[in-house]
Amino acid sequence: GMVLDVQQELREAGTLRINYSSKREIPS
């Protein structure tokens, strides 16, 4: 996103990582 929204970007990135990790942990 924009330079002024760095913290927001990090929050979204962290959320994506958490969701991705959670999905990987769950055996489909």
Rosetta constraint file for C-alpha pairs under 8 A:
AtomPair CA 1 CA 5 HARMONIC 6.52 0.50
AtomPair CA 1 CA 6 HARMONIC 7.51 0.50
AtomPair CA 1 CA 9 HARMONIC 6.54 0.50
AtomPair CA 2 CA 6 HARMONIC 7.08 0.50
AtomPair CA 5 CA 9 HARMONIC 6.08 0.50
AtomPair CA 6 CA 10 HARMONIC 6.21 0.50
AtomPair CA 7 CA 11 HARMONIC 6.17 0.50
AtomPair CA 8 CA 12 HARMONIC 6.17 0.50
AtomPair CA 9 CA 13 HARMONIC 6.05 0.50
AtomPair CA 10 CA 14 HARMONIC 5.96 0.50
AtomPair CA 11 CA 15 HARMONIC 6.14 0.50
AtomPair CA 12 CA 16 HARMONIC 6.13 0.50
AtomPair CA 13 CA 17 HARMONIC 6.19 0.50
AtomPair CA 14 CA 18 HARMONIC 6.17 0.50
AtomPair CA 15 CA 19 HARMONIC 6.09 0.50
AtomPair CA 16 CA 20 HARMONIC 5.92 0.50
AtomPair CA 17 CA 21 HARMONIC 5.98 0.50
AtomPair CA 18 CA 22 HARMONIC 6.04 0.50
AtomPair CA 19 CA 23 HARMONIC 6.12 0.50
AtomPair CA 20 CA 24 HARMONIC 6.17 0.50
AtomPair CA 21 CA 25 HARMONIC 6.13 0.50
AtomPair CA 22 CA 26 HARMONIC 6.43 0.50
